[in-house]
Amino acid sequence: QVQLLESGGGLVQAGGSLRLSCAASGRTFSTFDMGWFRQAPGKERELVATMIWSTGNTVYGESVKGRFTVSNDNAKNLIYLQMNSLKPEDTAVYYCNHRSTVLSPPVWGQGTLVTVSS
C-alpha cells in the first residue's frame, strides 16, 4: 500500500504564494501518476493538477492554469504544487493522490488546508 503525506498548507493573503509538497512512501515501485485535487466547503472535489510520471505530461484544472505549477522529484516520489497569485476562491483542502497504474484506484493523502484571505 502507498501512503501519502502532504505539507505546506497555511494562511496566505490574496496575491501571495504557497508551495505544497506530497511525499509517497510504501509500495511506490510503480507510479502511473500523482496529482493534486481540492475540495472547498460545500463543493465537490476538483482537479487542480496531475502529472504522468513516465512522461512528465501535466494536466491542469481550468481555474488554476497560468497560476499553479506542478513538479516532481521522480527519484524521491515527491510531487509539488507551486501556487502563485492566490485568490480567496482557492481556499480549500488540498489532497494529493497516487495511482500505481492507469487502472488503479487512487490513494489519497489526508489533505492540507489552504486559506486565502482577501
C-alpha positions as CSV (number, residue, x, y, z in Angstrom):
1,Q,0.0,0.0,0.0
2,V,1.1,3.6,-0.7
3,Q,1.0,6.3,1.9
4,L,0.9,9.9,1.1
5,L,1.8,12.8,3.3
6,E,1.0,16.4,2.3
7,S,2.6,19.5,3.8
8,G,2.9,23.2,3.1
9,G,-0.7,24.5,3.6
10,G,-1.5,27.5,5.6
11,L,-2.9,31.0,5.6
12,V,-1.9,33.5,2.9
13,Q,-3.1,36.8,1.7
14,A,-4.7,37.2,-1.8
15,G,-1.9,37.6,-4.3
16,G,0.5,35.6,-2.3
17,S,2.2,32.2,-2.9
18,L,2.4,28.8,-1.3
19,R,4.2,25.6,-2.1
20,L,2.6,22.3,-1.3
21,S,4.6,19.0,-1.1
22,C,3.4,15.4,-1.1
23,A,5.7,12.5,-0.3
24,A,4.7,9.0,-1.3
25,S,6.0,6.0,0.7
26,G,5.4,2.3,0.9
27,R,4.8,0.4,-2.3
28,T,6.0,3.1,-4.6
29,F,7.8,0.9,-7.1
30,S,5.1,1.6,-9.6
31,T,3.7,5.1,-10.2
32,F,1.5,6.0,-13.1
33,D,0.6,9.4,-12.0
34,M,0.3,11.7,-9.0
35,G,-1.7,14.8,-8.6
36,W,-3.5,17.4,-6.6
37,F,-7.2,17.9,-6.1
38,R,-9.0,20.3,-3.8
39,Q,-12.3,20.5,-2.1
40,A,-13.9,23.7,-0.8
41,P,-16.7,23.7,1.8
42,G,-20.0,22.6,0.2
43,K,-18.3,21.9,-3.2
44,E,-17.2,18.7,-4.9
45,R,-13.6,17.7,-5.1
46,E,-12.0,19.1,-8.2
47,L,-8.8,18.6,-10.2
48,V,-6.0,21.0,-9.6
49,A,-3.1,19.3,-11.5
50,T,-1.8,15.9,-12.3
51,M,1.5,14.6,-13.7
52,I,2.1,11.4,-15.5
53,W,5.3,10.0,-14.0
54,S,6.8,8.4,-17.1
55,T,6.4,11.4,-19.5
56,G,6.1,14.4,-17.2
57,N,3.0,15.4,-19.0
58,T,0.7,17.5,-16.9
59,V,-3.0,18.4,-16.8
60,Y,-4.3,21.5,-15.0
61,G,-7.8,22.5,-13.9
62,E,-9.1,25.5,-15.8
63,S,-9.3,27.7,-12.7
64,V,-5.6,27.4,-11.9
65,K,-4.0,27.5,-15.3
66,G,-1.2,30.0,-15.5
67,R,-1.1,30.4,-11.7
68,F,-0.2,27.0,-10.4
69,T,2.7,24.7,-11.4
70,V,3.1,21.1,-10.6
71,S,6.5,19.5,-10.5
72,N,8.1,16.3,-9.1
73,D,11.2,14.6,-7.9
74,N,10.8,11.3,-9.5
75,A,13.6,9.6,-7.6
76,K,12.2,10.6,-4.2
77,N,8.5,10.1,-5.1
78,L,7.7,13.7,-4.3
79,I,5.2,15.9,-6.0
80,Y,5.0,19.7,-5.5
81,L,2.4,22.3,-6.2
82,Q,3.6,25.9,-6.6
83,M,0.7,28.2,-6.2
84,N,1.1,31.8,-7.2
85,S,-1.4,34.7,-7.4
86,L,-3.6,33.0,-4.9
87,K,-7.3,34.1,-4.7
88,P,-9.8,33.7,-1.9
89,E,-11.6,31.2,-4.1
90,D,-8.5,29.0,-3.9
91,T,-9.4,28.3,-0.3
92,A,-9.9,24.6,0.1
93,V,-8.4,21.4,1.5
94,Y,-5.8,20.2,-1.0
95,Y,-5.4,16.5,-1.4
96,C,-2.6,14.6,-3.1
97,N,-3.3,11.3,-4.9
98,H,-1.3,8.5,-6.4
99,R,-2.1,5.8,-8.9
100,S,0.1,2.8,-9.4
101,T,-1.3,2.0,-12.9
102,V,-3.8,3.7,-15.1
103,L,-6.5,1.3,-13.9
104,S,-5.6,1.5,-10.2
105,P,-7.9,3.3,-7.8
106,P,-6.3,6.4,-6.4
107,V,-4.8,6.5,-3.0
108,W,-5.4,9.8,-1.2
109,G,-3.5,11.8,1.4
110,Q,-5.1,13.3,4.5
111,G,-5.2,16.7,2.9
112,T,-3.7,20.1,3.8
113,L,-5.8,23.3,4.3
114,V,-5.0,26.3,2.3
115,T,-6.8,29.5,3.3
116,V,-6.5,32.7,1.2
117,S,-7.7,35.9,2.9
118,S,-8.9,38.9,0.9
